[in-house]
């Protein structure tokens, strides 16, 4: 079980790093003079992130990470799907596409939800990683006999001194 918890923690840390890199890759694409630097953003978003999300869901369940942690891991799937749906819905509602030279303001405003949703993904991935890391590597304080801090605090109420 410990190996599964460690694998879950490492996977979620990689997932969080990959989401952060996704923001960097988007910046590369935005500030380049063509389409060639969008490749890493596209590959990471379509291959790496889905693979890490699915692996984290499987490891969350297998390592018995807890109901909330498993559901937070699952929440990443619709959030990632929303990244593509933002473009599809915008195109359907405004009649615009990737080749539209001067899109209407409403299309720009709708597509601008893409980076905001990316920040939500980063936040959820971070929370899942933090939960996974705490479960895999419980902290200990001196004087607790190596007992995890969380277990000790559950048994003993805090003193009022």
Secondary structure, DSSP 8 states (H G I E B T S, - for coil): -HHHHHHHHHHHHHHHHHHHHHHHHHHHHHTSSSSGGGHHHHHIIIIIHHHHHHHHHHHHHHTT--HHHHHHHHHHHHHHHHHHHHHHHHHHHH---TT-SS--HHHHHHHTHHHHHHHHHHHHHHHHHHHHHHHHS--B-TTSTT-BHHHHHHHS-----
